[in-house]
Amino acid sequence: MYTGSCFCKSIKIELNGQPQAIAICHCTDCRKISGSVYSYNFIVSASDYKVHGSPAETLKVADSGNKVKNYYCKDCGSSLYGGAVAESGQVERVAMRAGVFDDLQEMQECKPTLEIYTKQRLVWLKPIEGCIQFEGMPSS
């Protein structure tokens, strides 16, 4: 199990099991959400994590055209996770911001498996060896 929190620790997150994928995203939205040149995410099902606390949410249309909800701490502003809104109105699979998790050793073992929106990757960043590369959002 992975455990973590926002910066001020008012929101705690538990992730059971292993991520379905570990992804680096180079899209403009992820750069803004992360405050960095890409985001580093654990892709997980909604049933695989628990959130303790009440994150705020923002809804927008992403580069993919999907409606996406992003969740963050309303007190400290830490970005926590986000995902596409399904027809049910629920977020069924999320990109959990890997930086919220506390165990450095676990993070050492969580090398990304995919890079998405590589068409928007900054030219001075090299592809991560062994990652599957997608110019945009993969279809599934």
Beta strands, then each sheet from edge to edge (+ up, - down):
strand 1: 2-5
strand 2: 12-15
strand 3: 21-25
strand 4: 39-45
strand 5: 49-52
strand 6: 56-61
strand 7: 67-72
strand 8: 79-84
strand 9: 93-97
strand 10: 114-116
strand 11: 132-133
sheet 1: 1+ 2- 5+
sheet 2: 6+ 7- 8+ 9- 4+ 3- 10- 11-
end
